[in-house]
Amino acid sequence: MFFPPAQFERKSERIEREHRAKEICASCPVSDECLDYAVTIREPHGIWGGLNEAERRLLLEHRSA
């Protein structure tokens, strides 16, 4: 659920999958550390610390501004 499947995924399926993953992240005691790690290594895939790829990219842009 934290990473896209190997087969085709419809947009609605991706949104639902990401929503479920983010719900888990919301109650995770190490989500901040997880997000920091993903941002530090510039992880290009998956949900990390409650953010998807595009959201992490925006976070990086905001931090560098």
ChimeraX attribute file (.defattr): number of C-alpha atoms within 10 A of each C-alpha:
attribute: neighborCount
match mode: 1-to-1
recipient: residues
	/A:1	14
	/A:2	18
	/A:3	14
	/A:4	15
	/A:5	10
	/A:6	6
	/A:7	6
	/A:8	9
	/A:9	12
	/A:10	9
	/A:11	9
	/A:12	9
	/A:13	12
	/A:14	16
	/A:15	12
	/A:16	13
	/A:17	18
	/A:18	21
	/A:19	16
	/A:20	13
	/A:21	21
	/A:22	21
	/A:23	11
	/A:24	14
	/A:25	21
	/A:26	13
	/A:27	10
	/A:28	13
	/A:29	10
	/A:30	12
	/A:31	18
	/A:32	15
	/A:33	12
	/A:34	17
	/A:35	19
	/A:36	15
	/A:37	14
	/A:38	20
	/A:39	18
	/A:40	10
	/A:41	8
	/A:42	13
	/A:43	16
	/A:44	13
	/A:45	14
	/A:46	18
	/A:47	25
	/A:48	24
	/A:49	24
	/A:50	23
	/A:51	19
	/A:52	20
	/A:53	17
	/A:54	12
	/A:55	12
	/A:56	23
	/A:57	16
	/A:58	11
	/A:59	14
	/A:60	14
	/A:61	10
	/A:62	9
	/A:63	8
	/A:64	7
	/A:65	6
